[in-house]
Structure formats: structure tokens, C-alpha cells
Amino acid sequence: MALSERITQIQPSPTLQTDSKAKALRKAGVDVINFAAGEPDFDTPAHIKDAAIEAIREGFTKYTPVTGIEDLKEAVREKFARDSGLHFCHEEIIVSCGAKHSLYLLDQVLLNPGDEVLIPSPCWVSYPDQVLLHGGRPVLIPTEERDGFLLHPETLRAALTPRSKMLILNSPCNPTGAAYPRERWEELAAVALERGLWIVSDEIYEKLTYDGFRPVSVASLGPEARARTITVNGLSKAYAMTGWRIGYAAGSKEVVSAMGIAQSQSTSNPTSIAQKAAVAALRGSQACVEAMVEEFDRRRRYIIDRLNRMEGVTCRVPQGAFYAFPRVDPYFGRGRKGRAIRGSVDLADYLLEESHVALVAGAPFGDDRYLRLSYATSMEEITKGLDRMEAALHRLR
């Protein structure tokens, strides 16, 4: 069968693949510790589920406006005003089937073949492949742990070409947990705006920050930044609503309108019931978010301390999200029972098969020296998994 050229350029999501493999092993009776999943292990809060149940009982199960119901758009508008001092009208907001879908729609409406999209690396695995799917060219700009995994404005400037069209920034970042302070945002925005780039600000982890860090939305830096920034967010991470598939974007009315046209020919509207649940999430008590952040912080401190005490492993303290990104390349070149560890993929495979610990190799994120572990799982699982990981690493010679 002759498949399209575009689909042959990309790979399935490695994070979802590893998570699925871990769940399949568990179903088969294998005691797998799963550090692969990028989703909170908490249940969706009761008041959000109640809103969905009420929507079903009231028969709110039909098509809705393509870009989202008015109540949800208003709740999103209120959220931006409350959290970021940003003021959008309903025509500048689109609700989609998850933040990933919003990002996909943005590529649909902004990219032409050959357009370059600048992406600081390490980065979320879907950014480059989504760009490739739309005929664009992802340009990965390496960042270093010694710089906090933050993109430097001069490094950004050096990567610019006449084909540069878009800059994607994710703060806090998946997989590194790095978060951009206001000063760095201002420096990067100045370079991007000078060259007329579109700035895509992925803020899906904004609620999950630690040690008093206060996230800044790049669109709030001034009128010019607001005009050239599309802010993407969603309900999945902060409200434990990964399966509900509700995300949103806000920015240029022209861009948002075009995204709505693309959405109308793909998914139609987001799920009606999930939209009602999202209204309850954004307008209801935020105590559930605060409780999750407190528990994530407890796990974060433990997992980073344990990783840094392992021989040959170092791990920077993340400022946000729920991922640890340890450097493990001292183990490259070692082996066990005829198995050679040549890079992060080999090491991740070894840990899954040798100790039944599922985590994600750093290579798909853009840096082969690292592994990604999600601490969105219980302390009991974290402790057991790290014990297994440490023992398995010790056996490599």
C-alpha cells in the first residue's frame, strides 16, 4: 500500500507507546512501575464530574458551536484576565479537543511548505512531528542543563533564517520542567517580534509550579507581543482531565477564525459534555489544583534527591510540570548479559525488561543523554520504581 509521504516522515508518539506497553504488561500480570505517563494519577475532581453528569441528565448531548460554547469561552476569558491580566473577546478564543489539537490546528492555518518552526530542545515529542505533518521544517535549537534548559536570545537569533515563521515556547517545559522568568521572556519576545515571528506559548503546565515560581504569559508583555502570540492551554494536567480532551487557544482573531474553519472540517465541535465539565473546572474552587501541586511537590523533592544519589546519575531540580529529566550518559558503553547500552533508548529498554520500570528515553525529546520519568504516580510506586532502577543500573558493567 502506498501511504502519503507526510505520514512516512513521522513516528508514533514514543511517550504514548511506552505508556501503552507498560499498561499492556500490567494487564498481562507483570508488576510494572510506570514512569512514562504524562497524566496526573489523581481522579478528576468530583464537582467537575458532577457537572458532566448534570449535562447528560439535561440532554446537553448534541452538536455545539464549532469553536466552543459561550459559557466555556467566557470561563476561559475570565481565566486569562484573572491569571495573566490578558483580556480577550470570545472571537479570539477557540476551544478544541485538547491542547495538542489546538497546536495541530495552529500548524494547519499558519504553516506553508518549507516554513521553519523554531523549537528549543529538549522539547515535547509532538512539536516536530506536527510541523512535519504540515509540510514545515522543525528547527531544534539545543539548550543546556547548565543554562537551566532555557533558550538564550542570541542562540535564537543565530537560528533565524528567511524561512523562519514560528517560535514554540513551552513553560513549564515537558520534559525538563524548566520555566521561563519574565526577563528571559522579554528578551526572547524582542528577538521574535523584531523578525515578525508568530510566538506559540504552550502553557499547559502553568498551574504546576514550585518553590514560589510565578509563571508569566508572553502575551502579557505588551500590545505587540499580544498581537503576535497564540497562547495554548487546556484542562488535562491541572484538573486531571486527560481523557476529557478539552484544550483552548487565544490570540489573533484572524488566526483563531481560521482555526475554527479547520476544526469545522475535522472534529466539528469538542465534546458537549466535556465542555460543561470544563466550565465547572475553571469557575469552581481551585483547592483541588492546589492539593495536587502540593503532592506533586512532595514527590518531586523525593525523586530528585533519590536520582542524584544514584551512582552516575545527575538531575536538575525542575521548576514545574511533573517530570524528572536525569542525565544518564555515564552508563552508555556498559552492558549486561550481551546487551550493549549505546544510548537512552537502549537504557530505557533495558530498565523495562530487566527491572519492569517503564520510562521514556531522552532521544525522542531531542537529547540522548537523558531519560524522562513522570512523578505523576504514587509515592509507593515511585519508591519501588527507583529502588528497581538503582539496582538495575548497578548491574551494568
C-alpha positions in Angstrom: 0.0 0.0 0.0 1.3 3.5 -0.9 0.8 5.7 2.0 1.1 9.5 1.9 4.6 11.0 2.1 3.7 13.1 5.1 2.8 10.1 7.3 6.0 8.3 6.4 8.0 11.2 7.9 6.8 10.8 11.4 6.7 8.2 14.2 4.0 7.3 16.7 4.3 9.3 20.0 7.0 7.5 22.0 5.5 8.6 25.3 2.1 7.1 24.4 3.8 4.0 23.0 5.8 3.4 26.2 2.7 4.1 28.4 0.7 1.6 26.3 3.4 -1.0 26.5 3.6 -0.6 30.3 -0.2 -0.9 30.7 -0.3 -4.0 28.4 2.4 -5.7 30.6 0.4 -4.8 33.7 -2.7 -6.3 32.1 -0.7 -9.5 31.5 0.1 -9.7 35.2 3.6 -8.1 35.1 4.3 -5.8 38.1 5.4 -2.8 36.0 6.2 0.6 37.6 5.0 3.2 35.1 7.0 6.4 35.0 6.1 7.0 31.3 2.6 8.5 31.5 2.2 12.3 31.2 -1.0 12.4 33.1 -1.9 13.0 36.7 -2.7 9.9 38.7 -5.4 11.8 40.6 -9.1 11.3 39.8 -11.0 14.2 38.1 -12.4 16.3 41.0 -16.0 15.4 42.0 -17.5 18.8 41.2 -16.2 18.6 37.6 -17.6 15.1 37.2 -20.9 16.2 38.7 -21.2 19.0 36.1 -20.7 16.4 33.3 -23.4 14.1 34.8 -25.8 17.0 35.1 -25.2 17.9 31.4 -26.1 14.4 30.4 -29.2 14.4 32.5 -30.3 17.7 31.0 -29.7 16.3 27.5 -26.8 18.5 26.6 -25.5 15.9 24.2 -25.9 17.5 20.8 -23.7 19.5 18.5 -22.4 22.7 19.9 -20.8 25.8 18.1 -17.6 24.6 16.4 -15.3 26.8 18.5 -16.9 26.2 21.9 -20.0 27.0 23.9 -20.3 30.6 25.1 -20.2 29.6 28.8 -16.9 28.0 28.3 -15.4 30.8 26.2 -16.5 33.2 29.0 -14.9 31.0 31.6 -11.6 30.9 29.5 -11.9 34.7 29.1 -12.2 35.1 32.9 -9.3 32.7 33.5 -6.9 34.8 31.3 -8.0 38.0 32.9 -7.6 36.6 36.4 -4.3 34.7 36.0 -2.5 36.7 33.3 -4.1 40.1 33.1 -5.0 39.3 29.5 -8.3 40.4 28.0 -9.8 38.5 25.0 -13.1 38.7 23.4 -15.0 35.4 22.5 -13.9 35.7 18.8 -10.3 35.5 20.0 -10.8 32.2 21.8 -11.2 28.7 20.4 -12.0 25.5 22.4 -10.6 22.3 20.9 -10.1 18.6 21.6 -7.1 19.1 23.9 -4.2 21.5 23.8 -2.5 19.1 21.4 -5.4 19.6 19.0 -5.0 23.4 19.3 -1.4 23.2 18.4 -2.2 21.0 15.4 -4.8 23.5 14.2 -2.3 26.3 14.5 0.1 24.5 12.2 -2.8 23.9 9.8 -3.5 27.6 9.5 -0.1 29.2 9.8 2.4 26.9 8.0 3.2 26.6 4.3 5.6 24.1 2.8 9.1 24.9 3.8 8.3 27.3 6.6 10.6 26.9 9.6 9.4 26.4 13.1 12.0 27.2 15.9 11.7 24.8 18.8 14.0 24.9 21.9 15.3 21.3 22.6 14.8 19.2 24.6 11.1 19.5 23.7 7.8 17.7 23.8 7.9 14.9 21.2 4.8 16.1 19.2 6.1 19.5 18.3 8.5 18.5 15.5 6.2 15.8 14.1 3.2 18.1 13.9 5.3 20.6 12.0 6.4 17.8 9.6 2.8 16.7 9.1 2.0 20.2 7.8 5.0 20.5 5.4 7.0 22.7 7.7 10.6 22.2 8.8 11.2 21.9 12.6 14.4 23.6 13.6 15.5 22.3 17.0 17.7 24.7 19.0 19.7 22.9 21.7 19.6 24.2 25.3 21.8 23.0 28.0 21.3 21.9 31.6 24.0 24.4 32.8 21.7 27.2 31.5 18.6 25.8 33.1 17.5 24.4 29.8 16.4 27.9 28.9 16.7 29.3 25.3 19.1 32.2 25.1 18.1 35.2 22.9 21.4 35.2 21.0 21.0 31.4 20.3 17.5 32.1 18.9 18.9 34.9 16.8 21.6 32.7 15.3 18.9 30.1 14.3 16.8 32.6 12.3 16.7 32.3 8.5 14.4 34.0 5.9 12.1 31.0 6.2 11.6 31.3 10.0 7.9 31.6 10.7 7.1 30.5 14.2 8.7 30.0 17.6 7.2 27.5 20.0 7.9 28.0 23.7 6.7 25.6 26.4 6.9 26.9 30.0 7.0 25.0 32.3 8.6 22.6 29.9 8.0 18.9 29.1 10.4 17.1 29.6 12.8 19.3 31.6 10.5 21.1 34.0 12.3 24.4 33.1 10.2 27.6 33.4 11.0 30.9 31.9 11.2 34.0 34.1 9.8 37.3 32.9 13.2 38.8 32.0 14.0 35.9 29.6 10.5 36.1 28.1 11.1 39.8 27.3 14.5 39.1 25.7 13.1 36.2 23.5 10.0 38.1 22.6 12.1 41.1 21.4 14.0 38.9 19.0 10.9 37.1 17.7 8.9 40.3 17.2 11.9 42.0 15.5 11.7 39.3 12.9 7.9 39.1 12.7 7.6 35.6 14.0 4.5 34.0 15.4 5.0 33.0 19.0 3.2 29.9 20.2 3.1 29.8 24.0 2.2 26.4 25.3 1.2 27.0 28.9 -0.4 23.6 29.7 1.7 23.2 32.9 1.3 26.7 34.1 -0.6 25.7 37.3 2.1 23.1 38.2 5.0 25.2 39.5 7.0 25.0 42.7 9.2 27.0 45.1 7.2 30.1 44.7 7.8 30.4 40.9 5.2 32.6 39.2 4.6 31.9 35.6 4.4 34.7 33.1 2.3 34.6 29.9 4.4 36.1 27.0 1.2 37.7 25.5 1.0 39.9 28.6 4.3 41.6 27.8 2.7 44.3 25.7 0.4 45.1 22.7 2.9 43.9 20.1 3.6 40.6 21.9 -0.2 40.1 22.4 -0.8 40.6 18.7 1.8 38.0 17.6 1.3 35.4 20.3 -1.1 32.5 20.3 -1.5 31.1 23.8 -2.4 27.4 24.2 -3.6 25.8 27.3 -6.0 23.1 28.5 -7.7 21.2 31.3 -5.8 17.9 31.1 -2.9 18.5 33.5 -4.1 20.9 36.1 -7.5 19.3 36.6 -6.6 15.6 35.9 -8.8 15.7 32.8 -6.6 14.0 30.2 -9.4 11.8 28.8 -11.9 14.6 28.6 -10.0 16.2 25.7 -10.6 19.9 26.2 -8.0 22.5 25.3 -8.1 26.1 24.2 -6.2 28.8 22.4 -6.4 32.6 22.4 -4.9 35.3 20.2 -5.3 36.9 16.9 -9.0 37.0 15.8 -7.9 36.2 12.2 -5.8 33.1 13.3 -8.5 31.9 15.7 -11.2 32.2 13.0 -9.1 30.2 10.6 -8.5 27.5 13.3 -12.3 27.3 13.6 -12.7 26.7 9.9 -10.1 23.9 10.1 -11.8 22.4 13.2 -15.2 22.5 11.5 -13.8 20.2 8.8 -12.1 17.8 11.2 -13.7 17.2 14.6 -16.6 19.6 14.4 -17.0 20.7 18.0 -15.4 19.5 21.1 -17.5 17.0 23.2 -20.5 18.9 24.6 -20.4 17.1 28.0 -16.7 17.7 28.5 -17.2 21.4 27.7 -19.7 21.7 30.6 -17.3 19.9 32.9 -14.6 22.4 31.8 -16.7 25.4 32.8 -17.0 23.9 36.3 -13.3 23.3 36.4 -12.3 26.9 35.5 -15.0 28.6 37.6 -15.1 26.2 40.6 -12.9 26.0 43.6 -9.2 25.7 42.8 -8.4 23.9 46.0 -8.2 20.6 44.0 -5.4 22.1 41.9 -3.5 23.4 45.0 -3.8 19.9 46.6 -2.3 18.2 43.5 0.5 20.7 43.3 1.4 20.1 47.0 1.5 16.4 46.5 3.5 16.7 43.2 6.0 18.9 45.0 6.4 16.3 47.8 7.1 13.6 45.1 9.4 16.0 43.2 11.6 16.5 46.1 11.9 12.8 46.8 12.5 11.7 43.3 15.2 14.3 42.5 17.0 13.5 45.8 17.0 9.8 45.0 18.1 10.2 41.4 21.0 12.5 42.5 22.2 9.9 45.0 22.4 7.2 42.3 25.9 6.5 41.0 26.4 8.1 37.6 23.1 10.0 37.6 22.6 13.7 37.9 19.2 15.5 37.8 18.4 19.2 37.8 15.5 20.3 40.1 12.5 21.1 37.8 10.6 24.3 38.5 7.3 23.0 37.0 5.3 20.2 35.4 5.7 16.7 36.9 8.8 15.3 35.2 12.3 14.5 36.3 14.9 14.6 33.5 18.0 12.8 34.8 21.3 12.7 32.8 22.4 9.1 32.5 25.1 9.0 29.7 27.8 7.7 32.1 26.1 4.3 31.6 26.5 4.4 27.8 29.0 1.9 26.7 28.2 -0.5 29.5 26.2 -3.7 29.2 24.8 -6.9 30.8 24.4 -10.4 29.5 25.4 -9.5 26.0 23.2 -6.4 25.9 25.0 -3.2 25.0 23.8 0.2 26.2 24.5 2.6 23.3 22.1 5.4 24.2 19.0 6.4 26.1 16.7 4.1 24.0 18.8 1.1 24.9 18.9 2.1 28.5 15.1 2.6 28.7 14.5 -0.8 27.1 16.9 -2.4 29.5 15.2 -0.9 32.5 11.8 -2.1 31.3 12.9 -5.6 30.6 15.4 -6.0 33.4 13.5 -4.4 36.3 10.0 -3.7 34.9 10.4 0.1 35.2 8.8 2.0 32.3 10.3 5.4 31.5 10.9 7.4 28.3 14.3 7.7 26.5 15.6 11.3 26.1 16.4 10.8 22.4 12.8 11.5 21.1 12.8 14.7 23.2 16.0 15.9 21.5 18.7 14.9 23.9 20.0 11.3 24.0 21.9 11.9 27.3 18.8 11.8 29.4 15.7 9.8 30.5 12.3 11.2 31.4 10.4 10.0 34.5 7.0 11.2 35.4 6.3 11.5 39.1 2.5 11.6 38.4 2.2 8.3 40.3 2.1 7.4 44.0 5.0 7.7 46.4 4.8 3.9 46.9 5.2 3.3 43.2 8.0 6.0 43.0 9.9 4.4 45.8 9.6 0.9 44.5 10.5 2.0 40.9 13.6 4.0 42.0 14.8 1.0 44.0 14.5 -1.2 41.0 16.1 1.3 38.7 19.1 1.8 41.0 19.6 -1.9 41.3 19.4 -2.4 37.6 21.8 0.4 36.9 24.2 -1.1 39.4 24.2 -4.4 37.5 25.5 -2.7 34.3 29.3 -3.2 33.8 
